[in-house]
Each structure stands twice: as structure tokens, then as C-alpha cells.
């Protein structure tokens, strides 16, 4: 199992892994099917393998640095959010028509618009939750921009959301690699935990606007 993981570790041993992670995280706000979480967890697991080799007195291969990986993922997440936010802000009638043609986006705009207009804490919780939910980041950034929310209201929560998601993903990969070894099992368990958090966030997002309306 460890030998099999070695092939994957070799793919993330290059400094280009930071560029690959950053591009994937940046672009998955436009294409949510991109495996950005998989890349972050795999790179963090490889970092755990390197730290384990160093602790054993061996000279590890060139493996990703945890702090640099965290910084890349967080920065790319915020930049992606801001790109969608600004595009939606400037979208005008064409974007309105595109949203109107999409039942999913129209429903999201109706349900999330009120939540984004509420007090800072409620709005911030929604933005952070959306970062974990599948495609939630894209929808919330789009709705916030289309609603012409102020950038200073959106940016701090986007940064917190990006940091929370990146820290969680890196921690899953790193500690999974430490506890279970640098194996496919460690990566698989970490990915299940990431997907579980996404499912939980999606459930809370569906309930959160309703809760706010009832209160």
C-alpha cells in the first residue's frame, strides 16, 4: 500500500504542486468538478510522509511544505470568490437573464439573498458553510455579487471561509498520513471526511435560510 502511494507522492514532490493546487482551487469556483480538495489532501499526505522520514533520521524527498500549501489554497480560494463576485456585480441584464433561465440559481438567489442581507454573524456563517458545500462557494459568491453586496462585507468572510476550508483539508491529509501512514487508506479516509463535511454543510445551508425566516 505504501509502495503504491509512492507513485502519487512522486507526482506531488515537485514545486509545481503549489501552482497546480492554486489553479485548481482558483478555477473550481467556475468548474466545481475540479478535484481541488483531492489535490490539497494528497499533497498534505505526502508532506506527512516527508516529516515521518525526517523523524526517522532519513533525508526526505522534496515534499510540499504545509504552510506554503495552506497559503496557496487559501489565497486561491479568496481570489476565485472575488472573481465570481466581481463578474456577478458587473453582470447587468445579461447575467440576470442567465440566472432567470437557471432554476437552481433562481432558487438560490431567492433563498440566500435574504440570508446574505442579514447581520454579519449570520451572513458570515453562510459564506463559511458554502465553502464546504459542493458548488456552494460558487452560488454564494454569485448571489452576493448579483445582489451588489459591499466588497468589505464579503471579503473578510470569504477569507475566513477559504482559510477554514484550506486548514481543514490540509489537516485531514497531514494527520491522516501521520496516523494511518502515507497510503491510499489515509487519503481515502481523509477524502471521506472532506466529503462528509461537504454533505453536512449542504444540509445546514438548506435549513439555514428557513431558520432565519422563522426566527
MOZITA-V686145 format. One line per field, one symbol per residue. ss: DSSP state (h for helix, s for strand, l for the rest). Layout:
# MOZITA-V686145
ss = ???
This chain:
# MOZITA-V686145
ss = lhhhhhhhhhhllllhhhhhhhhhhhhllllllllhhhhhhhhhhhhhhhhhhhhllllllllllhhhhhhhhhhhhhhhhhhhhhhhhllhhhhhhhhhhlhhhhhhhhhhhhhhlllhhhhhhhhhhhhhlllhhhhhhhhhhhllllhhhhhhhhhhhhhhhhhhhhhhhhhhhhhhlllhhhhhhhhhhhhhhhhhhhhhhhhhhhhhhhl
